[in-house]
Amino acid sequence: MTNPLMKSPNVCSADADAIPSESFTASSVVYPWQCDHMGHMNVMWYAGKFDEATWHLLSQIGITPSYLRANRRYMATVQQETTYKRELFAGDLITIRSSILEIRDKVIRLCHEMLNGENGKVAATTTLTGVHLASFTRKSCPFPIDILERGRRMIVDGTQSNAASR
């Protein structure tokens, strides 16, 4: 059996010669009520499980619920692309690994890889683009420097390329 927490050379890689640093961000199980009429987990549940992993990944760089409340900030997903590779069924265990692909002044791109927790096979991947917003204006605003620095440290050298200087 493959250990789903082991690093894989293709975990949401931004490009072929860059491997992002990944984190285990969520674990779950597929419940019968999450399955559709064909017997497998419905797409709405994939989105929800990826969303939970997003908040765990963001908290690792300092975007926590208390940070958002104290600083009157929001995060908004402006783009998401999901690829479904294998079906998941009621009772299947799920693990999610996540990576930061890029972080700029106001924008973060990240990805998640959902694995069958029993056999380690990839069930789905998603790539998200999120924007940091001021809650009172609902306009994008820069991340604090400490969040930018933590986010950039989670990207393996070369992945960010010159994005930090854009």
N, C-alpha and C positions, 0 to 999 in steps of 0.2 A: 504494500500500500504506500502511495506517495504521501509525504507529509505536506499538507496544503500550506503550511507556514514557511516552507523552504523557499528561498529566493529562486526566481525563475528568470532566465535571460530575456523573456518576452513580456514581462509584466508591464503592460500599458506603455511600452517604450515609445517615446516621442519620435525617435528616428532610429535607424538601424544600428548606428554605432554609439548610441547613448542609452544606458540602462538606468532608469530612475531608482532612487532609494525608496524602498517600499516599507509599509507598516501594516501590521495586522490591525484592522480597525473595527471589525464587527464579526459576530457569530450569531447564528439563528437556526431555526428549523422551519421547514415548510409545513404549515398546518392544513388540514383538509379544506377549510373554508377559504384558503388562499388559492385553491385550484379552480380552473375553469371547467367548462363542460367537456373538454378533451382530456381532463385528468391531470394536467400539469399546471405548475404555478403560473398564474395570470401575470401579464406584463405590469399591471399596476403595483404588484408586490415587489417586483424587481426594482422599480423606481423607488419605492419606499425603503427597501433595505439598503440601496445605494445611498439614499439621503441620510440614513442613520450613520453610515460609514463616513459620509462627508463631514458631519459635525464632529465625529471623533478625530478625523484627520485635522480639521481646522483647529480643534482645541490643542493639538500638539504644537502648533505654532503660536498659540496665545489668543486665538479667536474663540473665546469661551462665552458661555451665556452671561457671565458676570461682566466680561469685557464689553460685550454688546450693549448691555443695559447701562453700565456706568458711563459709557462714552456715546450713548445714543447713536449706535451704529447698526446697520443691517448688512446682510449678505444676500445677494440675489443671483440666482443662476440665470444666465442669459442665453446659454446654448448647452445642449446635451445630445450626445450621440451614443446610442446603445447598440451593441451587437449581441445577439442571442446565439449561443453555440451549441448548448445541450439542454435538454429539458430537465427540470427538477420536479419531483413528485412529493406528495404528502409523506412526511416522515424523513425526507432527506435533510441532512445536516448541511449548513452553509457556513463558509468562512469568506471574509472579504479582505483582500489586501489592497492597499491604496498607495498612490505615489503623487507627489507634486511634480508636474511637468514644467511649470513656468510660474513665476510670480513677478509682476511688474508693480508700478506704483499703486494702481487701483484695481488690478485684475489678477486673478489666480486661475491657472488651468491645472486640473488634477484628473486622475483616472482611478478607477476601481476595477478589480478583477474578482468576480464572484466564483468561488470554487465549491464543488461538491465536497463536503467535509470528510466524507468516507473514502473517496478514491482520489481526491486532489485534482480532478479534471475541471477545466474551466467551463462554467455554465454560461457566463455572460461577462461582457466588459462594458464600461461606459466611460466617456470622457466628458468632463464638465468645464465650462468657463463661468466663473463667478466674479461679481463686481462688489466692491466695498462701498457702501452708501452711508451718507449722513441721514439719520432718520427724520430730522426736522425739515430738510430740503428735498429729500429723496433723490439727491444727485450724487454721482460718484465722488469719492474723496480718497486721498492717499492713505495707505496703511501706515501705521506708526513704524518707525525704523526698526524697532526690536522685532516686530512681526515679520517684516521683510527679511531681516537677517536670519531669523529662525527658519523661515520658509526656504530661503536660498541655501541654507546649510542642509536641508533635506533633499536637495537635488544633487545627484552625483556630478562631479566636475565634467564639464562639457555639455551637459544636457541643456543648461540655460543659455549656452553660447553667449551671444551679445545681447540677449534680451534685457539684461539689467541696465544696459546703457541706452536703451531705446527711450 
